[in-house]
Amino acid sequence: MYNVLLTLLVIISILIIIAVMMQPAKNDNASTALSGGSSELFSKQKPRGFEAFMQKVTTILGILFFVIGLALVYLSSH
């Protein structure tokens, strides 16, 4: 059981890396870093389409990563 969970953890970590790399880049330039991005404060929109899908996939993979990690810690201590 421990080896199966460890293999799943490795696979999920690779999938997290792929999911993060596939997310669209947010084009922030130096002026928004210096001004704090105040010009975009009220122009926030909910992500739609591919961006929303990738955020959900990344969230689910992150939750699975931590749950499997905790299960591995529990199995190794007992």
JOLIN-V465077 format. One record per residue. RES is the residue in three letters. PSI is psi in degrees with one decimal (* if undefined). Layout:
RES|PSI, RES|PSI
This chain:
MET|-39.8, TYR|-43.4, ASN|-35.6, VAL|-45.9, LEU|-37.2, LEU|-40.5, THR|-42.3, LEU|-38.1, LEU|-41.2, VAL|-43.5, ILE|-44.0, ILE|-37.9, SER|-37.0, ILE|-40.2, LEU|-34.9, ILE|-43.2, ILE|-44.2, ILE|-42.9, ALA|-39.3, VAL|-38.8, MET|-27.0, MET|-12.6, GLN|142.0, PRO|142.5, ALA|142.6, LYS|117.7, ASN|88.6, ASP|133.0, ASN|-177.0, ALA|-31.9, SER|-35.2, THR|-28.4, ALA|-36.7, LEU|-35.6, SER|-6.2, GLY|7.1, GLY|29.1, SER|-24.3, SER|-21.2, GLU|8.4, LEU|-45.1, PHE|1.2, SER|17.2, LYS|134.3, GLN|152.9, LYS|138.6, PRO|143.3, ARG|158.4, GLY|-131.0, PHE|-39.0, GLU|-42.9, ALA|-41.2, PHE|-44.8, MET|-34.0, GLN|-40.7, LYS|-42.2, VAL|-44.3, THR|-40.2, THR|-46.0, ILE|-43.5, LEU|-37.4, GLY|-42.0, ILE|-44.4, LEU|-39.5, PHE|-47.9, PHE|-37.3, VAL|-44.9, ILE|-37.1, GLY|-43.5, LEU|-38.1, ALA|-38.3, LEU|-39.6, VAL|-42.1, TYR|-44.5, LEU|-35.2, SER|-22.1, SER|-14.6, HIS|*
